[in-house]
């Protein structure tokens, strides 16, 4: 998945029509922090898509007339921990279903980088830290307050981040509240080197889930 953010968009109808006609799997967001801002979240199983079809789409009108915000570009791949019962569901179907769900239009996307100290912990210590984080996120998901897309971006990110996180839901407040609640976990409070920048958007259009 890759997020591209643009400024200078006075009318989002033209980008919407371009995405509809392109038949790419994508979401068009309106930027909550920029009244002229939009973003495109695109997804594909083939990485060549991002340097071919998507590149052509974003270099053509109406996107060519917009002002890219490369500092907010995020690029990552789905990943598994080894305990998932159904890898196709976890790696391919669930992330698409989450990002393209019309019932969850609000989104917060951000990258993060762990400290080197986390890598030096034993697997048991790492597992305990990750479980604390996961239990909190699962509670929000079970209550239909926030749902996540987790992407690894090792070697893919300009700023050497480790992960890209997407939080989506019906309302914006629970997403912000989850970010706030996560600040108290051991991972965030002790083992994160960088967090953000954050993109906050509301889906104007989502391609049908295939």
C-alpha positions in Angstrom: 0.0 0.0 0.0 1.2 3.5 -0.7 -0.2 6.9 0.4 0.4 10.0 -1.7 -0.7 13.4 -0.4 -1.4 16.5 -2.5 -2.2 20.2 -1.9 -3.8 22.8 -4.1 -6.9 20.8 -4.9 -9.8 23.2 -5.2 -12.3 20.6 -6.5 -11.9 16.9 -5.6 -14.4 15.7 -8.2 -11.8 15.5 -11.0 -9.4 13.3 -9.0 -12.4 11.2 -8.0 -13.5 10.7 -11.6 -9.9 9.8 -12.6 -9.6 7.2 -9.9 -13.0 5.7 -10.9 -12.1 5.4 -14.5 -8.6 4.0 -13.7 -10.1 0.9 -11.9 -7.2 0.9 -9.4 -7.9 -0.3 -5.9 -7.7 2.9 -3.9 -9.1 5.4 -1.5 -9.5 9.1 -2.1 -9.2 11.1 1.1 -10.0 14.7 1.9 -7.2 16.1 4.1 -8.6 17.2 7.5 -5.6 19.5 8.0 -5.6 21.2 4.6 -8.8 22.6 3.0 -7.1 22.1 -0.4 -5.6 18.8 0.4 -6.4 15.3 -0.8 -4.6 11.9 -0.6 -4.7 8.7 -2.6 -4.1 5.4 -0.8 -3.4 2.8 -3.5 -2.9 -0.9 -3.1 -1.7 -3.9 -5.2 -0.1 -7.3 -4.7 2.4 -6.4 -7.5 5.0 -3.8 -6.5 5.6 -3.0 -10.2 2.1 -1.3 -10.1 3.5 1.5 -8.0 6.1 2.4 -10.6 3.9 1.8 -13.7 0.1 2.2 -13.5 0.0 4.3 -10.4 2.9 6.5 -11.6 1.2 7.1 -14.9 -2.1 8.0 -13.1 -0.5 10.5 -10.8 1.6 12.1 -13.5 -1.5 12.8 -15.6 -4.2 15.4 -15.1 -5.8 16.2 -12.8 -3.1 15.0 -10.3 -0.2 16.6 -12.4 -1.6 20.1 -11.6 -1.6 19.5 -7.8 1.3 20.1 -5.3 2.7 16.8 -4.0 3.6 16.6 -0.3 6.4 13.9 -0.4 7.0 14.4 3.3 3.7 12.6 3.9 4.3 9.7 1.4 4.0 6.3 3.1 4.8 3.0 1.5 4.7 -0.4 3.1 3.9 -4.1 2.7 1.6 -6.4 4.8 3.4 -8.8 7.0 2.8 -11.8 9.3 4.2 -12.8 12.7 4.0 -16.5 12.1 1.0 -17.3 14.3 -1.7 -16.4 11.7 -4.0 -19.4 10.8 -4.9 -18.0 7.4 -2.1 -16.1 5.6 -4.2 -15.1 2.6 -6.8 -13.5 4.9 -4.2 -11.7 7.0 -1.9 -10.5 4.3 -4.3 -9.9 1.4 -8.0 -9.8 2.2 -8.1 -8.2 5.6 -6.0 -5.1 4.8 -8.1 -4.4 1.7 -11.4 -5.0 3.5 -10.3 -2.6 6.3 -9.1 0.2 4.1 -12.0 0.0 1.6 -14.8 -0.4 4.1 -17.3 2.4 3.4 -18.5 2.2 7.1 -15.1 3.4 8.2 -14.4 6.6 6.3 -12.1 8.3 8.9 -8.4 7.5 8.8 -5.2 8.4 10.5 -2.0 7.2 8.8 1.5 7.5 10.3 5.0 5.9 10.2 7.0 4.8 13.2 10.5 3.7 14.0 11.6 1.7 17.0 14.8 2.3 18.9 17.7 0.0 18.5 17.2 -1.1 22.1 14.0 -3.0 21.1 16.0 -5.2 18.7 18.4 -6.2 21.5 15.6 -7.5 23.7 14.9 -11.2 24.0 12.0 -12.6 21.9 10.1 -13.1 25.2 10.6 -9.5 26.2 9.6 -8.3 22.7 6.5 -10.5 22.8 5.3 -9.1 26.1 5.7 -5.5 24.8 3.9 -6.2 21.6 1.1 -8.0 23.3 0.4 -5.0 25.6 0.1 -2.9 22.4 -2.0 -5.5 20.6 -4.5 -6.0 23.4 -5.3 -2.3 23.6 -5.8 -2.1 19.8 -7.9 -5.3 19.8 -10.2 -3.8 22.5 -10.9 -0.8 20.2 -11.5 -3.1 17.3 -13.9 -5.3 19.2 -15.9 -2.2 20.1 -15.9 -1.1 16.5 -14.2 2.1 17.5 -10.9 1.7 15.5 -9.5 -0.8 13.1 -5.9 -1.0 11.9 -3.8 -1.7 8.8 -0.3 -2.6 9.8 2.5 -2.4 7.1 6.2 -3.0 7.4 8.4 -0.5 5.5 11.9 -1.8 6.3 14.2 -0.6 3.5 11.2 1.0 1.7 10.9 4.3 3.6 12.9 7.4 2.8 13.4 8.1 6.6 14.2 4.5 7.5 11.0 4.0 9.4 10.0 0.4 10.4 6.2 0.4 10.1 3.3 2.3 8.7 0.1 2.2 10.7 -3.4 3.1 9.4 -6.2 3.5 11.8 -9.7 3.7 10.3 -13.2 3.9 11.8 -16.7 5.5 11.8 -15.6 8.5 13.8 -12.4 10.5 14.2 -12.4 10.9 18.0 -11.9 7.2 18.8 -8.9 7.0 16.4 -7.3 10.0 18.2 -8.1 8.5 21.6 -6.4 5.2 20.6 -3.2 7.1 19.6 -3.4 8.9 23.0 -3.9 5.6 24.9 -1.0 4.0 23.1 1.3 6.6 24.4 1.2 4.9 27.8 2.3 1.5 26.5 5.9 0.4 27.0 6.5 0.2 23.3 5.5 3.8 22.6 6.9 5.3 25.8 10.3 3.6 25.8 11.0 1.9 22.5 9.9 4.4 19.8 12.5 6.7 18.3 10.1 8.5 15.9 6.4 8.7 15.4 4.7 10.5 12.6 4.1 12.7 10.7 0.4 12.1 10.8 -2.1 12.3 7.9 -5.7 12.7 8.9 -8.3 12.2 6.2 -12.0 11.4 5.5 -12.7 9.1 2.6 -14.5 10.9 -0.3 -14.4 7.7 -2.5 -13.3 4.1 -2.1 -13.1 1.6 -4.8 -15.4 -1.4 -4.5 -13.8 -4.2 -2.5 -13.0 -7.1 -4.8 
